[in-house]
Amino acid sequence: MIRSLYTAATGMKAQQLNIDTISNNLSNVNTNGYKTQRAEFKDLLYVAMKKTNLTDDGGAPVNLEVGHGVMPTATTRDFRKGSLIPTENPLDFAIDGEGFFSVLLPNEQVRYTRDGSFKLSVDGDEAMLVTSDGYIVLDEDDAEIIIESGMKDINVDQFGYITARDEDDEIIEIGRLKIVNFINPAGLLSEGQNLFSMTAASGEEYMLEPEEMESKIIQRYLEASNVQVVDEMVNMITAQRAYEINSKTIQVSDEMLQMANNLRR
């Protein structure tokens, strides 16, 4: 009975994490480029109360084991592409396929994002391509993307090459967006603000070259989150019921323990 109390408690803690994860998914349903998270669990240590003991004279064919509950092991992300939403902004970009935009933080560290909602940060006669939070968008040479004064009709092709028309109406190539990927994107560390950082689990970044690039850059589109609201609501109800069942198990175990204590009187 004491064991069942602690076992049910691990179940409640696990389902609380599950509900927290689902709630985070639902709260980010309108976040550009957000990827659904899923909590993963594993069972805890088992006690073998009776082991198999098959002999020529027979014996128990199976073990008698009692588990000690469950524990969370990881939260993984589903990196499948979200829906592409059309916009009228020439500085909105979506990656149709795998890959991440590279951005530079004020501390000179590189981060990665699927959110292609970019802006222009004007400094004198020049403008620099930045994220909504002001982080610098990098080109394939890890440099800033500069738009000179007087340039117009900014265009980006499917490979990420940026062109614009100058004051003489000539097409000028500005650079190419740096699009990278990882051997294991699920190993990236979420840092908030739609940013990911590289880890040992994700592996080193590698740039998607035009001649090998299966993904496409689509201008005037943004990638929506890949959260499926109906699925998340079903998962929420399932997790809530599991939480209630574990809570009920604690109540029943407490009642049984109370009955056992009363037998001594």
Backbone bond lengths (Angstrom), bond angles and torsions (degrees), N, CA, C in turn:
res aa  C-N    CA-C-N  psi(-1)  N-CA   C-N-CA  omega(-1)  CA-C   N-CA-C  phi
1 M - - - 1.465 - - 1.530 111.37 -
2 I 1.363 116.01 -39.92 1.456 118.90 176.99 1.524 109.57 -63.33
3 R 1.335 115.89 -40.44 1.460 120.01 179.46 1.521 110.85 -60.70
4 S 1.315 117.11 -41.79 1.465 120.30 -177.99 1.529 111.70 -64.81
5 L 1.328 117.45 -31.59 1.463 120.38 177.26 1.522 110.75 -61.83
6 Y 1.323 115.76 -49.78 1.464 119.99 -178.34 1.527 111.65 -70.82
7 T 1.331 116.41 -34.28 1.467 119.79 178.28 1.524 110.78 -64.18
8 A 1.324 116.13 -45.51 1.466 119.98 178.51 1.528 111.09 -65.19
9 A 1.335 116.44 -33.75 1.470 119.75 178.56 1.527 110.89 -63.72
10 T 1.340 117.19 -39.36 1.473 119.27 177.03 1.521 110.62 -64.25
11 G 1.335 115.96 -34.96 1.462 119.57 177.54 1.517 111.98 -65.50
12 M 1.332 117.24 -40.05 1.465 120.67 178.75 1.525 111.03 -66.17
13 K 1.341 116.57 -41.93 1.467 119.82 178.24 1.529 111.03 -63.22
14 A 1.328 115.98 -41.13 1.462 119.95 -179.86 1.524 111.21 -64.63
15 Q 1.320 116.59 -43.41 1.463 119.48 -179.42 1.525 111.78 -70.74
16 Q 1.344 117.11 -27.72 1.461 119.49 174.97 1.527 110.22 -64.34
17 L 1.348 116.14 -43.13 1.467 119.54 176.05 1.523 110.76 -63.67
18 N 1.321 116.19 -39.33 1.463 120.61 178.55 1.528 110.72 -61.14
19 I 1.322 116.80 -45.24 1.471 121.23 179.14 1.528 110.63 -65.44
20 D 1.336 116.98 -40.04 1.468 120.33 177.78 1.525 111.00 -60.48
21 T 1.325 116.34 -41.71 1.469 120.99 -179.72 1.522 111.08 -66.06
22 I 1.329 116.18 -44.00 1.464 120.38 179.09 1.531 110.51 -64.18
23 S 1.326 116.64 -41.06 1.469 120.57 178.80 1.521 110.96 -61.27
24 N 1.329 116.49 -39.68 1.465 120.12 178.14 1.526 110.87 -64.28
25 N 1.333 116.45 -39.00 1.469 119.66 176.69 1.525 111.15 -61.07
26 L 1.324 116.01 -47.46 1.466 119.89 -177.84 1.524 111.75 -65.91
27 S 1.324 117.04 -35.74 1.466 119.47 -179.75 1.525 111.96 -69.86
28 N 1.340 117.35 -20.81 1.467 121.58 -179.51 1.528 112.59 -104.51
29 V 1.320 116.66 22.80 1.462 119.55 -176.53 1.528 111.77 -63.00
30 N 1.327 117.85 -25.77 1.468 121.28 179.66 1.529 113.15 -107.25
31 T 1.319 117.34 14.92 1.463 121.59 -179.90 1.526 110.08 -85.18
32 N 1.328 116.51 127.28 1.466 120.94 -179.07 1.529 111.38 -58.32
33 G 1.332 116.08 126.45 1.453 120.97 173.77 1.510 115.77 70.66
34 Y 1.346 118.29 10.25 1.464 119.93 -178.62 1.521 110.37 -68.15
35 K 1.339 116.15 140.99 1.457 122.34 179.42 1.528 110.22 -113.62
36 T 1.318 115.44 131.54 1.459 122.04 -176.14 1.526 111.66 -59.98
37 Q 1.327 116.05 136.59 1.454 122.23 174.56 1.523 110.48 -100.12
38 R 1.324 114.83 152.22 1.465 120.18 177.13 1.524 108.41 -140.01
39 A 1.328 115.76 131.53 1.465 120.84 178.54 1.525 109.53 -82.71
40 E 1.333 115.90 139.20 1.462 121.59 177.94 1.524 108.89 -119.20
41 F 1.331 115.48 147.96 1.458 121.36 -174.76 1.529 110.40 -134.37
42 K 1.331 115.02 162.27 1.465 120.63 172.44 1.524 108.88 -141.64
43 D 1.340 115.07 154.93 1.456 118.87 179.68 1.525 110.16 -77.56
44 L 1.345 115.37 155.03 1.461 121.98 -177.50 1.525 111.05 -91.51
45 L 1.315 114.80 -175.64 1.460 122.84 -175.64 1.533 111.89 -55.85
46 Y 1.339 114.79 142.11 1.465 121.21 177.51 1.524 109.97 -106.74
47 V 1.319 115.21 147.48 1.459 122.06 172.73 1.522 107.93 -105.40
48 A 1.336 115.85 121.29 1.465 120.70 178.63 1.528 108.06 -86.07
49 M 1.320 116.15 99.67 1.457 120.50 -178.70 1.527 111.20 -78.12
50 K 1.329 115.33 -23.38 1.458 120.27 176.23 1.516 107.91 -155.04
51 K 1.327 117.42 126.86 1.451 121.53 -177.03 1.521 110.79 -100.97
52 T 1.327 114.99 159.65 1.463 119.97 177.75 1.519 109.08 -61.46
53 N 1.305 115.01 141.87 1.468 120.21 -177.87 1.519 108.88 -146.87
54 L 1.318 115.67 63.94 1.454 120.65 -178.16 1.526 110.57 -79.92
55 T 1.304 116.13 128.53 1.468 122.58 175.22 1.514 108.07 -132.94
56 D 1.301 115.15 179.82 1.467 118.85 177.88 1.522 111.61 -63.96
57 D 1.327 115.55 -22.18 1.464 119.73 -179.41 1.526 112.55 -93.95
58 G 1.332 116.72 7.76 1.463 120.58 -179.61 1.517 110.90 106.22
59 G 1.306 116.54 -157.70 1.461 121.53 -178.96 1.517 110.97 134.75
60 A 1.327 115.49 -179.67 1.466 120.97 -178.31 1.522 110.20 -76.07
61 P 1.334 118.70 123.41 1.467 121.14 -178.85 1.525 113.75 -81.84
62 V 1.328 117.54 -14.46 1.467 120.82 -178.26 1.526 109.29 -134.89
63 N 1.347 114.31 159.30 1.464 119.89 177.26 1.526 110.90 -79.33
64 L 1.326 115.25 156.57 1.457 121.98 168.41 1.527 106.59 -107.95
65 E 1.339 116.03 105.41 1.458 121.28 -174.10 1.529 110.27 -123.60
66 V 1.312 114.80 146.11 1.461 121.05 175.61 1.524 108.00 -127.13
67 G 1.328 116.37 126.53 1.457 120.77 -179.09 1.515 112.68 -87.40
68 H 1.334 114.88 167.80 1.463 121.25 -178.66 1.522 112.55 -114.24
69 G 1.327 117.34 20.14 1.456 119.01 173.88 1.512 114.34 109.38
70 V 1.325 115.05 -148.85 1.463 121.76 -170.38 1.529 109.08 -139.57
71 M 1.332 115.68 155.68 1.460 119.88 174.43 1.522 109.69 -143.49
72 P 1.332 118.36 146.76 1.469 120.88 175.95 1.524 109.97 -69.52
73 T 1.322 116.59 144.07 1.463 120.97 178.48 1.519 112.62 -117.21
74 A 1.330 117.92 -32.65 1.465 119.57 -176.62 1.519 109.87 -167.72
75 T 1.320 114.66 161.25 1.462 121.38 165.37 1.522 106.56 -119.30
76 T 1.307 116.48 119.09 1.457 121.54 -177.71 1.527 109.83 -106.37
77 R 1.331 115.17 156.97 1.464 121.02 179.62 1.522 110.52 -110.87
78 D 1.311 113.98 142.98 1.460 121.99 174.77 1.529 107.57 -93.48
79 F 1.340 116.72 107.07 1.460 120.67 -175.02 1.528 113.06 -91.14
80 R 1.317 116.98 19.70 1.461 117.97 173.63 1.525 110.59 -65.12
81 K 1.320 115.07 148.09 1.465 121.06 -175.38 1.519 111.38 -64.82
82 G 1.338 115.60 140.16 1.452 120.89 172.87 1.516 110.79 -86.21
83 S 1.305 116.72 175.57 1.468 121.05 178.12 1.524 110.18 -65.76
84 L 1.336 116.03 147.20 1.458 121.43 178.02 1.527 108.95 -96.52
85 I 1.320 115.95 122.15 1.458 122.61 -175.16 1.526 109.22 -105.33
86 P 1.342 118.22 122.73 1.472 119.84 179.83 1.522 111.59 -71.66
87 T 1.332 115.64 143.51 1.463 122.24 174.70 1.528 107.81 -133.48
88 E 1.308 116.61 174.27 1.463 121.46 176.83 1.526 111.63 -103.04
89 N 1.317 116.20 6.29 1.467 120.66 -175.53 1.531 110.62 -91.77
90 P 1.337 119.20 119.95 1.470 120.83 179.45 1.522 113.43 -68.41
91 L 1.330 117.61 -9.18 1.463 120.95 178.64 1.522 112.30 -101.55
92 D 1.327 116.88 12.54 1.460 122.05 173.26 1.518 108.73 -97.23
93 F 1.355 115.95 129.90 1.463 120.33 -177.76 1.526 109.82 -134.81
94 A 1.319 115.20 142.54 1.463 121.47 175.86 1.520 108.77 -124.30
95 I 1.326 115.99 143.55 1.461 121.38 174.37 1.516 107.55 -95.71
96 D 1.324 115.77 113.00 1.462 121.28 178.44 1.519 107.82 -89.37
97 G 1.326 115.83 86.56 1.459 121.44 -175.98 1.518 110.37 132.85
98 E 1.327 115.83 -156.78 1.453 120.79 -178.16 1.523 110.88 -82.76
99 G 1.336 115.61 158.91 1.452 120.13 175.12 1.516 113.36 125.30
100 F 1.334 115.13 168.19 1.458 123.16 -178.73 1.526 109.48 -141.15
101 F 1.325 115.67 147.27 1.456 120.55 168.09 1.530 108.28 -76.15
102 S 1.324 116.33 148.69 1.466 121.46 177.36 1.522 109.27 -104.95
103 V 1.331 116.30 132.89 1.465 120.81 179.30 1.523 109.21 -131.50
104 L 1.319 115.24 154.05 1.461 122.07 -178.05 1.521 109.86 -112.01
105 L 1.328 116.27 127.30 1.457 121.83 179.25 1.531 110.37 -84.79
106 P 1.326 117.53 165.55 1.472 120.16 178.29 1.524 113.81 -59.37
107 N 1.355 117.85 -25.02 1.465 120.93 179.00 1.526 112.52 -87.30
108 E 1.340 116.44 13.54 1.472 123.52 176.97 1.528 113.25 72.25
109 Q 1.324 118.18 14.00 1.454 120.98 176.66 1.523 109.88 -94.96
110 V 1.332 115.80 143.74 1.460 121.89 -178.02 1.524 109.71 -92.32
111 R 1.318 115.66 136.16 1.448 121.96 174.68 1.527 108.78 -128.50
112 Y 1.340 115.81 171.57 1.459 121.08 -172.62 1.523 109.68 -131.35
113 T 1.329 116.02 146.14 1.461 119.84 -176.48 1.518 110.47 -149.84
114 R 1.334 114.96 154.67 1.467 121.71 171.32 1.523 110.81 -101.26
115 D 1.318 116.56 -5.51 1.461 121.75 -178.56 1.523 109.28 -83.07
116 G 1.332 116.57 108.83 1.461 121.42 -177.65 1.515 113.85 -98.67
117 S 1.326 117.46 26.20 1.465 121.23 177.61 1.528 108.39 -84.29
118 F 1.339 116.10 89.80 1.458 121.05 -174.19 1.524 111.64 -100.74
119 K 1.320 114.86 163.77 1.461 122.84 -179.16 1.524 109.05 -135.58
120 L 1.335 116.11 171.41 1.461 121.71 174.36 1.525 109.02 -108.71
121 S 1.322 115.64 126.79 1.458 121.57 175.53 1.526 107.77 -102.01
122 V 1.325 116.36 110.55 1.466 121.61 -173.23 1.527 110.30 -85.16
123 D 1.336 115.04 133.69 1.461 121.90 176.48 1.528 108.05 -139.26
124 G 1.304 116.25 95.36 1.462 120.43 -178.37 1.513 111.42 70.18
125 D 1.334 116.42 -122.18 1.461 121.89 -178.93 1.520 112.33 -91.78
126 E 1.321 117.25 4.83 1.459 120.77 -177.85 1.528 110.06 -123.28
127 A 1.316 114.53 159.36 1.461 121.12 173.91 1.522 107.97 -133.93
128 M 1.320 115.94 142.65 1.455 121.44 -176.72 1.522 109.62 -117.30
129 L 1.332 116.45 139.69 1.461 121.44 179.54 1.523 109.01 -76.87
130 V 1.338 116.28 124.18 1.461 121.56 -177.40 1.525 109.48 -136.92
131 T 1.329 115.57 167.78 1.458 121.10 174.69 1.526 109.55 -80.71
132 S 1.321 116.16 177.65 1.468 120.37 178.63 1.520 111.99 -62.53
133 D 1.339 117.16 -24.04 1.462 121.71 178.72 1.523 112.39 -94.24
134 G 1.327 117.30 5.20 1.453 120.50 177.23 1.512 115.14 88.01
135 Y 1.342 118.40 8.66 1.457 120.74 178.87 1.528 109.94 -79.64
136 I 1.316 116.39 142.20 1.459 122.13 -174.11 1.528 110.88 -72.77
137 V 1.326 116.34 129.15 1.468 121.69 174.52 1.527 107.67 -83.85
138 L 1.333 116.78 129.27 1.462 121.47 -174.49 1.521 111.99 -93.74
139 D 1.340 115.22 149.13 1.460 120.35 172.04 1.525 108.82 -95.74
140 E 1.332 117.23 -177.25 1.457 120.96 -174.10 1.524 113.02 -65.88
141 D 1.330 117.44 -14.36 1.467 121.88 177.01 1.522 111.75 -100.45
142 D 1.328 116.89 15.15 1.469 123.18 -177.94 1.523 112.01 59.43
143 A 1.310 116.16 33.46 1.463 121.84 179.04 1.522 109.89 -114.71
144 E 1.329 114.88 167.62 1.459 120.39 176.94 1.527 110.09 -69.79
145 I 1.323 116.16 153.09 1.465 121.77 175.54 1.524 107.23 -101.32
146 I 1.332 116.16 108.69 1.458 122.42 -172.80 1.526 110.24 -104.21
147 I 1.320 115.64 130.48 1.463 122.82 174.01 1.531 107.52 -106.63
148 E 1.319 116.26 115.00 1.464 120.12 -177.91 1.530 111.01 -71.84
149 S 1.320 115.06 157.44 1.459 121.39 177.97 1.521 110.28 -61.31
150 G 1.311 116.55 136.78 1.458 121.70 178.70 1.510 114.40 92.77
151 M 1.330 117.94 -11.27 1.462 120.38 178.86 1.523 110.06 -76.30
152 K 1.315 115.40 146.46 1.459 121.52 -178.14 1.522 109.38 -145.85
153 D 1.326 115.56 177.27 1.470 122.32 178.09 1.530 111.17 51.73
154 I 1.327 116.01 55.64 1.467 120.29 178.06 1.523 109.25 -65.98
155 N 1.319 115.48 130.53 1.461 120.82 -177.78 1.529 109.40 -133.89
156 V 1.319 115.89 141.75 1.463 122.00 177.51 1.521 108.21 -128.86
157 D 1.346 116.33 126.73 1.466 119.17 -179.37 1.527 110.32 -87.03
158 Q 1.327 116.36 -176.91 1.460 120.90 -174.00 1.523 113.61 -66.73
159 F 1.335 116.94 -18.67 1.461 120.65 179.34 1.525 112.65 -94.30
160 G 1.328 116.66 -3.58 1.451 120.60 178.61 1.510 115.43 95.86
161 Y 1.333 117.93 6.01 1.460 120.78 178.05 1.529 109.75 -73.93
162 I 1.327 115.57 130.02 1.463 121.95 -176.26 1.525 109.62 -103.67
163 T 1.317 116.62 128.40 1.464 122.04 175.36 1.524 109.41 -130.12
164 A 1.329 115.05 160.87 1.470 121.06 176.90 1.520 108.31 -155.64
165 R 1.310 116.05 163.87 1.469 121.49 177.63 1.529 108.98 -98.00
166 D 1.345 115.28 134.08 1.459 118.88 178.12 1.522 110.52 -87.36
167 E 1.325 116.14 -169.71 1.463 120.57 -176.90 1.522 112.47 -66.92
168 D 1.341 117.20 -22.24 1.464 121.75 177.69 1.524 111.91 -91.55
169 D 1.335 116.31 8.81 1.466 123.09 178.89 1.527 112.20 67.36
170 E 1.311 117.20 23.62 1.458 121.59 175.44 1.528 109.38 -94.88
171 I 1.331 114.96 144.36 1.464 120.31 -179.88 1.529 109.36 -80.96
172 I 1.325 115.94 123.13 1.457 122.63 -178.49 1.530 108.95 -115.03
173 E 1.336 116.74 132.02 1.459 120.64 175.50 1.520 109.00 -83.84
174 I 1.323 116.11 124.35 1.461 121.58 -175.49 1.520 111.72 -93.84
175 G 1.305 117.24 -37.26 1.459 121.13 -177.85 1.518 110.18 161.95
176 R 1.312 115.37 -166.31 1.466 120.40 179.82 1.520 108.93 -135.76
177 L 1.330 115.23 132.75 1.458 120.50 175.66 1.524 109.93 -59.84
178 K 1.322 115.68 136.67 1.458 119.67 177.11 1.526 109.00 -84.17
179 I 1.321 115.97 113.06 1.463 122.26 178.14 1.520 107.52 -111.52
180 V 1.323 116.63 122.82 1.462 120.82 -177.16 1.522 109.86 -123.99
181 N 1.324 114.33 165.76 1.457 120.12 174.50 1.519 108.43 -143.60
182 F 1.326 116.12 177.23 1.455 122.10 -177.33 1.526 109.24 -135.71
183 I 1.325 115.44 154.30 1.464 119.78 177.46 1.522 110.09 -61.74
184 N 1.327 115.99 -39.46 1.464 121.43 -179.77 1.524 110.04 -131.31
185 P 1.337 118.08 83.39 1.472 119.91 179.95 1.527 113.43 -58.46
186 A 1.336 117.05 -27.26 1.467 119.86 179.84 1.524 111.81 -63.98
187 G 1.335 116.86 -18.21 1.456 120.72 179.15 1.513 114.20 -84.76
188 L 1.340 118.18 -2.80 1.462 121.23 178.20 1.528 110.75 -66.55
189 L 1.319 115.81 148.63 1.462 121.52 179.83 1.522 109.84 -96.74
190 S 1.331 116.40 124.10 1.465 121.22 177.86 1.526 109.45 -75.60
191 E 1.330 116.70 131.49 1.461 120.83 -177.88 1.523 112.89 -119.56
192 G 1.326 117.74 6.31 1.452 119.87 -175.27 1.513 110.85 81.13
193 Q 1.324 116.35 171.77 1.467 123.47 -178.18 1.537 111.41 57.29
194 N 1.335 116.06 29.79 1.470 122.99 -179.97 1.523 112.68 64.46
195 L 1.322 117.74 23.93 1.459 121.74 -176.58 1.522 111.33 -111.23
196 F 1.341 114.58 147.37 1.457 122.42 173.53 1.521 108.56 -124.40
197 S 1.335 115.73 152.15 1.456 120.32 174.26 1.523 109.38 -121.19
198 M 1.316 115.16 153.01 1.455 122.19 -178.79 1.528 110.29 -74.58
199 T 1.332 116.74 143.82 1.460 122.45 176.31 1.521 108.95 -133.41
200 A 1.330 115.47 173.74 1.459 119.63 175.74 1.524 110.46 -63.24
201 A 1.342 116.44 -31.88 1.466 120.17 -179.40 1.523 112.36 -71.01
202 S 1.332 117.03 -32.68 1.471 120.08 -179.24 1.519 112.27 -78.24
203 G 1.336 116.13 -25.98 1.460 120.11 -173.44 1.520 110.73 84.75
204 E 1.317 115.71 172.46 1.459 120.98 179.69 1.529 110.73 -72.22
205 E 1.323 115.08 152.27 1.459 119.91 175.52 1.528 110.37 -69.64
206 Y 1.309 116.71 149.96 1.464 120.88 169.06 1.524 107.96 -136.74
207 M 1.316 115.36 138.76 1.458 120.29 -174.36 1.521 110.37 -80.92
208 L 1.315 115.96 140.21 1.459 121.61 176.77 1.524 108.43 -84.36
209 E 1.322 116.10 109.60 1.460 121.56 -178.84 1.526 110.37 -79.79
210 P 1.331 117.78 149.60 1.476 120.98 -176.74 1.523 113.70 -56.59
211 E 1.336 116.80 -41.01 1.465 119.32 -175.83 1.523 112.75 -72.36
212 E 1.336 117.83 -17.06 1.463 121.44 -179.36 1.526 112.14 -114.71
213 M 1.305 116.60 1.31 1.466 121.71 -170.55 1.526 111.26 -80.16
214 E 1.337 115.71 117.70 1.462 120.58 175.92 1.529 111.15 -90.43
215 S 1.325 116.29 -25.22 1.465 120.34 176.83 1.522 110.12 -75.51
216 K 1.329 115.44 159.73 1.463 121.06 178.95 1.529 109.90 -127.68
217 I 1.328 115.33 143.30 1.455 120.94 172.68 1.525 107.65 -93.65
218 I 1.315 116.29 124.46 1.462 120.83 -178.14 1.523 108.63 -115.57
219 Q 1.329 115.48 118.21 1.462 121.43 -178.97 1.523 110.64 -80.75
220 R 1.322 115.23 151.47 1.469 123.54 -178.64 1.534 112.60 64.36
221 Y 1.312 115.77 27.75 1.466 122.20 173.86 1.524 108.51 -135.38
222 L 1.326 115.84 151.63 1.453 122.37 171.80 1.521 109.18 -126.40
223 E 1.318 116.06 146.85 1.461 120.32 176.77 1.525 109.50 -86.74
224 A 1.310 115.76 124.31 1.465 120.55 176.37 1.529 109.38 -79.45
225 S 1.315 116.66 170.48 1.464 120.00 175.78 1.527 109.07 -67.07
226 N 1.327 116.07 155.46 1.467 119.56 177.79 1.528 111.81 -97.91
227 V 1.333 116.38 21.26 1.466 121.08 177.74 1.525 109.94 -70.77
228 Q 1.321 116.45 126.81 1.459 122.61 174.34 1.531 107.80 -97.58
229 V 1.324 116.06 105.63 1.463 120.81 -171.30 1.527 111.64 -59.84
230 V 1.318 117.65 -43.44 1.469 120.60 -178.49 1.526 110.36 -62.04
231 D 1.337 116.53 -45.18 1.467 119.98 179.13 1.527 111.04 -61.48
232 E 1.327 116.37 -41.57 1.459 119.80 -179.05 1.525 111.42 -67.25
233 M 1.331 117.47 -35.94 1.460 120.00 177.55 1.528 110.75 -66.43
234 V 1.328 116.63 -40.77 1.471 120.17 176.52 1.525 110.26 -62.81
235 N 1.346 116.38 -43.60 1.465 120.21 178.10 1.523 111.19 -62.70
236 M 1.329 116.17 -37.58 1.465 120.44 178.96 1.524 111.07 -63.56
237 I 1.327 116.90 -44.55 1.468 120.79 179.50 1.525 110.23 -63.69
238 T 1.341 116.43 -43.06 1.465 120.63 179.30 1.523 111.04 -61.48
239 A 1.332 116.65 -44.32 1.462 120.84 179.59 1.527 111.13 -65.40
240 Q 1.329 116.10 -38.62 1.465 120.18 179.21 1.522 110.90 -63.93
241 R 1.337 116.36 -42.58 1.466 120.03 179.05 1.532 110.42 -65.26
242 A 1.326 116.92 -40.26 1.467 120.11 178.28 1.526 110.67 -63.51
243 Y 1.327 116.45 -38.80 1.466 121.01 177.44 1.528 110.07 -62.70
244 E 1.330 116.41 -44.31 1.467 120.94 179.94 1.526 111.06 -63.21
245 I 1.339 116.53 -40.66 1.467 120.30 -178.94 1.523 110.43 -64.38
246 N 1.331 116.78 -42.69 1.462 119.93 178.39 1.524 110.97 -65.55
247 S 1.340 116.38 -37.25 1.461 119.94 176.24 1.527 110.69 -63.11
248 K 1.335 116.01 -41.32 1.461 120.53 178.01 1.526 110.76 -64.61
249 T 1.328 116.86 -36.82 1.463 120.86 178.24 1.521 110.95 -60.97
250 I 1.334 116.88 -40.76 1.465 120.50 177.58 1.527 110.45 -63.20
251 Q 1.332 117.15 -41.52 1.462 120.70 179.27 1.529 110.88 -63.07
252 V 1.341 116.07 -44.98 1.470 120.10 -179.31 1.521 110.57 -64.97
253 S 1.337 116.85 -42.39 1.469 120.37 178.94 1.520 110.70 -62.28
254 D 1.325 116.58 -38.90 1.466 120.74 178.35 1.522 110.79 -65.19
255 E 1.329 116.90 -41.14 1.466 120.48 178.48 1.526 110.96 -65.22
256 M 1.332 116.98 -41.27 1.468 120.14 178.30 1.523 111.10 -64.96
257 L 1.337 116.57 -38.69 1.462 120.44 178.41 1.521 110.69 -66.02
258 Q 1.326 115.94 -38.35 1.467 120.20 177.78 1.524 110.76 -65.30
259 M 1.337 116.98 -40.04 1.465 120.67 177.72 1.521 110.68 -64.22
260 A 1.335 116.49 -40.79 1.464 119.73 179.35 1.524 111.07 -64.65
261 N 1.325 116.84 -38.19 1.465 119.93 178.14 1.523 111.46 -66.62
262 N 1.339 116.76 -35.44 1.467 120.23 -179.42 1.521 112.13 -69.39
263 L 1.343 117.76 -22.44 1.461 120.37 179.74 1.519 111.72 -66.16
264 R 1.326 116.42 -23.34 1.461 119.97 -178.36 1.529 112.03 -76.66
265 R 1.300 118.07 -16.27 1.461 120.95 -176.38 1.520 111.32 -81.43
